[in-house]
Every structure is written in structure tokens, then in C-alpha cells.
């Protein structure tokens, strides 16, 4: 019985060390693709508008393959990412230029047409969205 509190302390200490070293966390340090436009979609897998965005973002990822980097971050699973990107509501879509500078931010559901429009404004050629692969 004397060892039980000590074991709990050791377990908690080891757990904190593992979390702080990032062994259990996703590595989001290289989200922005160098020399490529990046969309970061921040949401949660269980959020209703985020669920509605998922197939659109998957389609955009395929349509812009090789032209833009598209990333989804679940901020409920990766809580440290919301403050990093100054997220106040989900879903939020952040658009970064080739230099890694944020150029546009949208909060809420964003439809396919609006995403393509923003990407075009950023100089990314409009993809053919009617192909069989998309």
C-alpha cells in the first residue's frame, strides 16, 4: 500500500514527459508546404458543419494535388492547435500563400465554389472538378 501513491506519481511523471516530447502528439510543425499554397481546415470529426466540409476538402485535396497542400486538423483531438492558429470557432479555413503567409481566413462552412474562387485569387489554376477521379 505504501507504493501505490508513489507509483501513481511515477506514472503521471512519465506520461507528462512523453506528452511534452511529442511522442503521442501529431507533428504539425511542417503543415505549410514550402513554395505551395496551403489550406488548413481546422474543425472536429464530430462537429456537424465540419462533417459537411469533409467530402468537399477531400475533393479539393484530389483536385489540387501537386498544386496546393490541404490539411485537416481536428482541434478537439489536438487542442494546442486552436490557440496556435487563433481559432475561435470551427470549422475555420486558413489560406496561406507560397511564402507561408496567411492571406485569407473563413469561419464556418465553406462551399466548394468559394474555395475554388479563393484559390484562383491566390494564383492557383482552377482544377477540372468534373473528372472521374475527383
Secondary structure by P-SEA (a helix, b strand, c coil): ccaaaaaaaaaaaaaaaaaaaccccccccccccccbbbbbbbbbcccaaaaaaaaaaaaaaaaacccbbbbbbcccccaaaaaaaccccccbbbbbcccccccccccccccaaaaaaaaaaacccccccccccc
